[in-house]
Amino acid sequence: MRQLLRIFRLIWSAAPGAMARGALLSVAVLLSGAALLGLSGWFITATGAAGLAAAGFTFNVFGPSAGVRAFALGRTAARYGERLLTHDATLRALARMRIDLMRRESRAPLDRLLRLRGATALNRMTADVDALDGVALRLVLPLAAGLITHLVAFAALSWLVDETVALWVTLGYLLGGALVLSGVARAGFGPSIRAERGAQALRRAVIDMGRARTDLIVFGRMEAQRDTVLAADADTRAALFALDRAERRSGLALSAIAALIAGGALMIGGALVARAEIAPAAAALGFFTALALAETLFGLRRGMAELGRMRDAAGRVLDGPGPAPTVATKEATAPTAPVVLAVGDLSYRREGAARAVLRGLTFEVAPGETLAVAGPSGVGKSTLLFLCAGLMRPESGSITLAGRALAEWNEPALRARLTLVPQRAALVAGTIRENLALATGALDDAAAWAALQAVALDAVVAARGGLEARLDEGGAGLSGGETRRLVLARALLRRPEVLLLDEPTEGLDPETAAVVLRGLRAALPRAAILAASHRAAELAWADRVITLG
């Protein structure tokens, strides 16, 4: 419950004024409902008693009838205002929570980001945040409003009817309601978690089947993927059925408790009437008020059934990835020294690894120089680039840019001078212009075409319709080599003084690779280029080569 209360505080803090007004209106809705039914029962009984006593001419029907209309209209207006305020505030809070989650995900450690599947992460974050809307709307606010309503009803029934009736109604609902609601929470805890996780697994399986349908068909795996989808659907349906069964049973139990409490209130009231301690109309007031107070429990039924789902989602939302071990936190002015990338006695060990990936590495890359880092796969070439980009911290040693340690550069200044093109660089759904514009705020057409020409992609883009040609999700529509060249063109638009390239010509034929490498150097004649390479064309292009391993 502690995690759910933290979530509720986050939701409340998004719009405390609106949530407070909505909470008050929630109480007003429940009190108006109890008062409406209680007053109506009293009015009918009192009118009948006045007729039997031949006092109909003196009985005031206008006051109670006005009260009935006032409570009916007030309840409707309060319900509308409560829904408007609490739902709007909750949706605002959840929208902010999604942004915070994505921002926190982007600050995750690099090894986590490299394993991240965007669609899976987005699906998980969206589903988790959506599961939390019930914390305020179906759990905390209805519970608080119900408790306040019962306290007010106890005081009113003690004053207008009798303390015995008030005590019976209040204790009956509090104890009986606690028993049933705790039972549905236990019965629905596991199924609600399984239903939510199953729904997420089903969405992932369907997305995977749609995205990889061509590969699945070619390799004969479509039937297996279909079976995965159907299995996820069956698991989700079974969990939802169990959850629905627990909720229905709780509804039956709550109805029985409401009938028992109302019947008991009627019996107590009848006994008091027989002893002439209260009037028949007062007994009717207690009976109908007891019936109306059942609304305070039925609104909590769904929230308690989904308690497991909400707590499971809250744990992931609150615990999420910690901050990334990034550097570049201090302010830095423009360097006066040449922009040289220097690595001194650098060592790095992955977490939990027995041996270091890099040990005692020292080199410099001067302006206008190209240094290639060679070595077998897994030797640490990509890790070296991530370290030089300030995305990871070395175990020991130093990395400086223009004579200044990376830790002395603030993030915008560092990114303005240094650009990394990793092996997994992303494109977005949209036009080629929009993909290139990610590198710079204002994209000039001439600069865009010059960058495309440098990577031998201008003819391809022109044939597709120019800069306004559209790409599908993830840049689909280009071949692997074309995608790689578009990413390189985007990096050129940043005009970096240091360019870090991880396998820059992967997926290109040797002739095209040679053209692209010459274009990169021609476009950035004074840039210091550090490239992780294993292809002969890249090694021949470099001024110097160091070999790891």
PyMOL commands that set and color helices and strands:
alter all, ss='L'
color gray80, all
select helices_A, chain A and resi 2-14+16-52+62-106+110-115+118-131+133-160+163-211+213-218+222-274+280-292+295-298+301-305+307-319+381-388+406-408+411-417+432-437+445-454+458-464+466-468+473-475+480-492+510-523+536-541
alter helices_A, ss='H'
color red, helices_A
select strands_A, chain A and resi 341-348+358-365+370-374+396-401+404-405+418-421+430-431+470-471+498-502+528-532+544-547
alter strands_A, ss='S'
color yellow, strands_A
deselect
rebuild
show_as cartoon
